[in-house]
């Protein structure tokens, strides 16, 4: 049988995993945002 301690440990692990995933998602979105802005900027300066 799993004890409360086991459940807490799993919950903590799941939580930190979610946090890491959210952080990655945010970093990815920021990177994409920068990339798109750069592309738009280059397109506008070329013409």
C-alpha positions as CSV (number, residue, x, y, z in Angstrom):
1,X,0.0,0.0,0.0
2,X,1.2,3.5,-0.8
3,X,1.5,5.8,2.2
4,X,0.6,9.4,2.4
5,X,4.3,10.2,2.2
6,X,4.4,8.3,-1.2
7,X,1.5,10.2,-2.5
8,X,3.0,13.5,-1.4
9,X,6.3,12.6,-3.1
10,X,4.5,11.7,-6.3
11,X,2.4,14.9,-6.1
12,X,5.5,16.9,-5.7
13,X,7.2,15.2,-8.6
14,X,4.2,15.7,-10.8
15,X,3.9,19.3,-9.8
16,X,7.6,20.1,-10.4
17,X,7.3,18.3,-13.8
18,X,4.3,20.5,-14.7
19,X,6.1,23.6,-13.6
20,X,9.1,22.7,-15.7
21,X,6.9,22.0,-18.7
22,X,5.1,25.3,-18.3
23,X,8.4,27.1,-18.1
24,X,9.6,25.4,-21.3
25,X,6.4,26.3,-23.0
26,X,6.8,30.0,-22.0
27,X,10.4,30.0,-23.0
28,X,9.5,28.5,-26.4
29,X,6.7,31.0,-26.9
30,X,9.0,33.9,-26.0
31,X,11.6,32.5,-28.5
32,X,9.0,32.2,-31.2
33,X,7.8,35.7,-30.5
34,X,11.3,37.1,-30.8
35,X,11.9,35.1,-33.9
36,X,8.7,36.4,-35.5
37,X,9.4,40.0,-34.5
38,X,12.8,39.7,-36.0
39,X,11.4,38.3,-39.3
40,X,8.8,41.1,-39.5
41,X,11.6,43.6,-38.7
42,X,13.8,42.3,-41.4
43,X,11.0,42.1,-43.9
44,X,10.1,45.8,-43.2
45,X,13.7,47.0,-43.4
46,X,14.3,45.2,-46.7
47,X,11.6,46.9,-48.7
